């Protein structure tokens, strides 16, 4: 047993996760009833990530700001620009794909108990109200906009505090980061439980009738991940972007695929940025911010499903109007919740652009929930891995300007 543990620890985390994934698939296919208790492993893993992430963000950001030296450079402006450009281009890709491969829907009954926002102003209002949320409430409800706001304000207020106070905050930050390391070590068991639950509960039978819709959705997301994002990274760092892109997909995307929560994946992205040698002052802010506003996958989902509704109803749409949709989907995506299924409830808002009644729009949301097993998993994997990709790209861009060598192959 001791030798087995030693050999296990020698494997990289990604290899361990792949093994856990394969075991989960085998158990779900062969003995689903007997192996049912492994579901708890997935629930515990996601629960632990969601529990630690808000506290981690609060202390990391506070520590980064209190320790920040005057004149020390961060890359936040470049990162935010990359987030917004990437989200818009994802929506644009989805619009173009929907015109090339128009999809019709067999409308399903919309989910009960959900209320879609009434307009872009309501989305923006919610974001602004989240900024002034009670700090305890923000942490309890994983409101990362509120957590970031309070962390920045408290950090600024403590800039002139005694060094002992700053050291204490730094020590708390390091302690919570250590706990995150412990939680992530259990990722293989968590992924095993999550993949087992997904396959044994949902299967793939219910998805077959929506094959074409899924093909367009997942094709767009794959195109954004493997073509659009690499082009953006190349323009920033002027060298082969794929070692960085594939590393982030491998180490962040796989975990996000199964947790289906950008918020839960924040600790994973933090560790990834640390392994890439990035500036903690930048990534401690950009990663939780990205979990809120960097939503390329959500922009794809909103655009594809909205235009599918348009094609189903036979509404004539010119490309200029569809282009407006790509802008609207990007704005809506920035307001999407960082939890599973968060983008689907913004579809009625986008449908209103074409005069589609709310009753029909909510039926489209129902279709989204049917295919959500795959749609939301791929969407979250794209969203979360892109947070790390663009954070790294912005910093590597500064390295290039300074003449510092960027050897991405060493971190791939």
C-alpha positions in Angstrom: 0.0 0.0 0.0 2.8 2.4 0.9 4.5 1.8 -2.5 1.1 2.2 -4.3 0.7 5.7 -2.6 4.2 6.6 -3.5 3.7 5.7 -7.1 0.4 7.6 -7.1 2.0 10.7 -5.8 4.6 10.6 -8.5 1.9 11.0 -11.1 0.9 14.6 -12.2 -2.4 15.8 -11.0 -3.8 15.7 -14.6 -2.9 12.0 -14.9 -4.5 11.3 -11.6 -7.7 13.1 -12.7 -7.8 11.1 -16.0 -7.5 7.9 -14.0 -10.3 9.0 -11.7 -12.4 10.0 -14.7 -11.9 6.5 -16.3 -12.7 4.7 -13.1 -15.9 6.8 -12.7 -17.0 5.9 -16.3 -16.3 2.2 -15.8 -18.3 2.1 -12.5 -21.2 4.0 -14.1 -21.4 1.6 -17.0 -20.8 -1.7 -15.2 -22.1 -1.5 -11.6 -24.1 1.8 -11.2 -26.3 0.5 -8.4 -23.5 -1.0 -6.3 -21.1 2.0 -6.8 -23.8 4.7 -6.1 -22.1 5.8 -2.8 -19.1 7.3 -4.9 -21.5 10.2 -5.8 -20.8 11.7 -2.4 -17.1 12.2 -3.4 -18.1 14.5 -6.2 -20.5 16.5 -3.9 -17.8 16.8 -1.2 -15.2 18.0 -3.7 -17.4 20.7 -5.3 -18.8 21.7 -1.9 -15.2 22.2 -0.6 -14.2 24.3 -3.6 -17.2 26.5 -3.3 -16.7 26.9 0.4 -13.0 27.9 0.2 -13.2 30.1 -2.9 -14.9 33.2 -1.4 -12.6 33.3 1.6 -9.6 32.7 -0.6 -10.5 35.6 -2.9 -11.2 37.9 0.0 -7.8 37.3 1.7 -5.7 37.0 -1.5 -7.0 40.4 -2.9 -6.7 42.1 0.5 -3.1 40.8 0.9 -2.1 41.7 -2.6 -3.3 45.3 -2.1 -1.9 45.8 1.3 1.5 44.5 0.2 1.4 46.4 -3.1 4.3 48.8 -3.4 3.8 52.2 -5.0 4.8 52.1 -8.7 4.6 48.3 -8.9 2.9 47.3 -12.1 -0.1 45.1 -12.6 -1.7 44.0 -15.8 -5.4 44.4 -14.9 -6.2 46.8 -17.8 -4.9 44.5 -20.4 -6.6 41.5 -18.8 -10.0 43.2 -18.7 -9.6 44.2 -22.4 -8.8 40.6 -23.3 -11.8 39.4 -21.3 -14.2 41.7 -23.2 -12.7 41.1 -26.6 -12.7 37.4 -26.1 -16.4 37.3 -25.0 -17.5 39.5 -27.9 -15.6 37.4 -30.5 -17.1 34.2 -29.0 -20.6 35.7 -29.5 -19.7 36.7 -33.1 -18.4 33.2 -33.9 -21.7 31.8 -32.6 -23.8 34.2 -34.7 -21.8 33.3 -37.9 -22.1 29.6 -37.2 -25.8 29.9 -36.7 -26.2 31.5 -40.1 -24.1 28.9 -41.8 -25.7 25.9 -39.9 -29.3 27.1 -39.0 -30.9 24.9 -36.4 -34.6 24.4 -35.6 -35.9 23.3 -32.2 -38.4 21.0 -30.8 -39.5 23.3 -28.0 -39.7 21.8 -24.5 -41.7 23.2 -21.6 -39.7 25.9 -19.8 -38.4 25.2 -16.3 -40.7 26.3 -13.4 -39.7 28.6 -10.6 -37.1 30.6 -12.7 -37.5 34.3 -13.5 -35.5 35.7 -16.4 -34.2 39.3 -16.2 -36.3 41.8 -18.0 -33.6 43.7 -19.9 -29.9 44.7 -20.1 -30.6 47.4 -17.6 -31.8 44.8 -15.1 -28.6 42.8 -15.6 -26.5 45.9 -15.1 -28.6 46.9 -12.0 -28.0 43.5 -10.5 -24.2 43.9 -11.0 -24.2 47.3 -9.4 -26.3 46.1 -6.4 -23.8 43.2 -6.0 -21.1 45.7 -5.6 -22.7 47.2 -2.5 -23.8 43.9 -1.0 -23.2 43.2 2.7 -19.7 41.6 2.9 -20.9 38.7 5.0 -23.8 38.1 2.7 -21.4 38.3 -0.3 -19.2 35.6 1.1 -22.2 33.4 2.1 -23.7 33.7 -1.4 -20.4 33.6 -3.4 -21.1 37.1 -4.8 -17.6 37.7 -6.2 -18.3 41.2 -7.4 -19.2 42.1 -3.8 -16.3 40.1 -2.4 -13.8 41.9 -4.8 -15.2 45.3 -3.9 -14.9 44.8 -0.2 -11.5 43.2 -0.5 -10.2 46.1 -2.5 -11.7 48.7 -0.1 -10.3 47.0 3.0 -7.0 46.4 1.3 -6.7 50.1 0.4 -7.7 51.1 3.9 -5.0 48.9 5.4 -2.2 50.2 3.1 -0.9 52.4 5.9 -1.4 49.8 8.6 1.5 48.6 10.7 3.7 45.8 9.2 2.5 43.4 11.8 -1.1 43.8 10.5 0.0 43.3 6.9 2.0 40.2 7.9 -1.1 38.7 9.7 -3.2 39.2 6.5 -0.5 37.7 4.4 -0.3 34.7 6.8 -4.0 34.2 6.5 -3.8 34.3 2.8 -1.0 31.7 2.7 -2.9 29.5 5.1 -6.0 29.5 3.0 -3.9 28.9 -0.1 -2.5 25.9 1.6 -6.0 24.5 2.4 -6.8 25.0 -1.3 -3.8 22.8 -2.1 -5.1 20.1 0.1 -8.6 20.3 -1.4 -7.2 20.1 -5.0 -5.3 16.9 -4.1 -8.7 15.2 -3.8 -9.6 16.3 -7.3 -9.2 12.7 -8.8 -11.7 11.3 -6.3 -14.1 14.3 -6.8 -13.9 13.9 -10.6 -14.6 10.2 -10.3 -17.8 10.9 -8.3 -18.9 13.7 -10.6 -18.5 11.7 -13.8 -20.1 8.6 -12.3 -23.2 10.8 -11.3 -23.4 12.4 -14.7 -23.3 9.2 -16.7 -25.5 7.1 -14.3 -28.1 9.8 -13.9 -28.4 11.3 -17.4 -26.9 8.9 -19.9 -26.9 10.1 -23.5 -30.4 9.0 -24.8 -32.1 12.3 -24.0 -29.5 14.2 -26.0 -29.8 12.3 -29.3 -32.7 14.4 -30.6 -30.7 17.6 -30.1 -27.6 16.3 -31.9 -27.5 19.1 -34.5 -28.0 21.8 -31.9 -25.3 20.3 -29.7 -23.0 20.0 -32.7 -23.3 23.8 -33.4 -22.9 24.7 -29.8 -19.9 22.5 -29.0 -18.4 23.2 -32.4 -18.5 27.0 -31.7 -16.9 26.5 -28.2 -14.2 24.3 -29.6 -13.5 26.8 -32.4 -13.2 29.6 -29.8 -10.9 27.5 -27.5 -8.6 26.2 -30.2 -8.6 29.0 -32.9 -9.9 32.3 -31.5 -8.2 32.2 -28.1 -4.9 31.1 -29.6 -5.0 34.0 -32.1 -5.7 36.5 -29.3 -2.8 35.0 -27.3 -0.5 35.1 -30.3 -1.2 38.8 -31.0 -0.2 39.4 -27.3 2.9 37.3 -27.0 4.0 36.9 -30.7 4.9 33.3 -30.4 3.3 29.8 -30.5 0.3 30.1 -28.2 -0.7 26.5 -28.1 1.6 25.3 -25.2 -0.1 27.9 -22.9 -3.6 27.3 -24.3 -3.4 23.5 -24.0 -1.9 23.6 -20.5 -4.8 25.8 -19.3 -7.4 23.6 -21.0 -5.8 20.5 -19.5 -5.3 21.8 -15.9 -8.3 24.2 -15.6 -10.8 23.1 -18.3 -11.0 19.4 -17.2 -11.9 20.3 -13.6 -14.3 23.0 -14.7 -16.0 20.6 -17.1 -17.1 18.4 -14.2 -17.7 21.0 -11.5 -19.8 23.1 -14.0 -19.0 26.2 -11.9 -16.6 29.0 -12.7 -16.8 30.0 -9.1 -15.8 26.6 -7.8 -12.9 26.5 -10.2 -11.3 29.7 -8.9 -9.0 27.9 -6.5 -7.8 25.6 -9.4 -7.1 28.6 -11.6 -5.2 30.3 -8.8 -2.9 27.3 -8.4 -2.4 27.2 -12.2 -1.4 30.9 -12.3 1.0 30.3 -9.5 2.6 27.3 -11.4 3.0 29.6 -14.4 5.0 32.1 -12.3 2.5 34.9 -12.8 2.3 38.1 -10.6 0.1 37.3 -7.6 -1.0 41.0 -7.5 -2.6 40.5 -10.9 -4.1 37.0 -10.8 -5.5 37.3 -7.3 -7.9 39.9 -8.7 -8.2 38.8 -12.4 -9.2 35.2 -11.8 -12.3 35.9 -9.5 -13.2 38.9 -11.8 -13.0 36.5 -14.8 -15.3 34.1 -13.1 -17.9 36.9 -13.3 -17.3 38.8 -16.6 -15.2 36.5 -18.8 -18.0 34.4 -20.3 -17.1 33.3 -23.8 -19.0 30.0 -23.4 -22.1 31.9 -22.1 -22.0 34.2 -25.1 -21.9 31.2 -27.4 -24.9 29.6 -25.6 -27.0 32.7 -25.6 -26.3 33.5 -29.3 -26.8 29.9 -30.7 -30.0 29.1 -28.7 -31.5 32.6 -29.5 -30.9 32.2 -33.2 -32.2 28.6 -33.1 -35.5 30.1 -31.7 -35.4 32.7 -34.5 -35.0 29.9 -37.2 -37.7 27.8 -35.5 -40.2 30.6 -35.7 -39.3 31.6 -39.2 -38.3 35.1 -38.3 -36.3 36.9 -41.0 -33.1 38.3 -39.6 -30.5 40.3 -41.4 -26.8 40.0 -40.4 -26.6 43.5 -39.0 -29.3 42.7 -36.4 -27.6 39.4 -35.7 -24.3 41.4 -35.1 -26.2 43.4 -32.5 -27.1 40.1 -30.9 -23.3 39.2 -30.6 -22.8 42.5 -28.7 -25.9 41.9 -26.5 -24.9 38.3 -25.8 -21.5 39.6 -24.7 -23.1 42.1 -22.3 -25.6 39.5 -21.0 -22.8 36.9 -20.6 -20.9 39.3 -18.3 -24.0 39.2 -16.1 -24.3 35.4 -16.2 -24.0 33.7 -12.8 -20.8 31.8 -12.1 -22.8 28.7 -11.3 -24.2 25.8 -13.4 -26.8 26.9 -15.9 -26.3 30.6 -15.2 -26.3 31.6 -18.9 -29.6 29.9 -19.8 -31.9 32.4 -18.0 -30.4 35.3 -20.0 -31.7 33.7 -23.3 -35.2 35.4 -22.9 -33.4 38.8 -22.7 -31.7 38.1 -26.0 -34.9 36.7 -27.6 -36.6 40.0 -26.8 -34.4 41.6 -29.4 -36.4 39.8 -32.1 -39.8 40.2 -30.5 -40.0 36.6 -29.3 -42.6 36.2 -26.5 -41.4 35.3 -23.1 -43.4 32.1 -23.1 -41.6 30.8 -26.2 -38.2 32.1 -24.9 -38.7 30.1 -21.6 -39.4 27.0 -23.7 -36.0 27.6 -25.4 -34.5 27.7 -21.9 -36.2 24.3 -21.3 -34.3 22.9 -24.3 -31.1 24.4 -22.7 -31.7 22.5 -19.5 -32.3 19.2 -21.4 -28.9 19.5 -23.2 -27.3 21.1 -20.2 -25.4 18.0 -19.2 -23.0 18.7 -22.1 -23.7 22.3 -22.9 -23.0 23.7 -19.5 -20.0 21.5 -18.9 -18.2 22.6 -22.1 -19.3 26.2 -21.5 -17.8 26.3 -18.0 -14.6 24.6 -19.2 -14.2 27.3 -21.9 -15.0 30.1 -19.5 -12.8 29.1 -16.7 -9.7 28.0 -18.8 -9.9 31.3 -20.7 -9.6 33.2 -17.4 -6.2 31.7 -16.9 -5.2 32.0 -20.5 -5.8 35.7 -20.8 -4.3 36.4 -17.4 -1.1 34.7 -18.5 -1.2 36.3 -22.0 -1.4 39.8 -20.5 1.6 39.2 -18.3 3.6 37.5 -21.0 3.0 40.5 -23.2 4.7 42.7 -20.6 7.6 40.2 -20.4 8.0 40.4 -24.2 8.1 44.3 -24.0 10.7 44.1 -21.3 12.8 41.7 -23.4 12.3 38.9 -20.9 12.3 35.4 -22.5 9.0 33.6 -22.5 9.7 29.9 -22.6 6.1 28.5 -22.5 7.3 25.0 -23.4 8.8 24.6 -19.9 5.4 25.1 -18.3 3.4 23.1 -20.8 
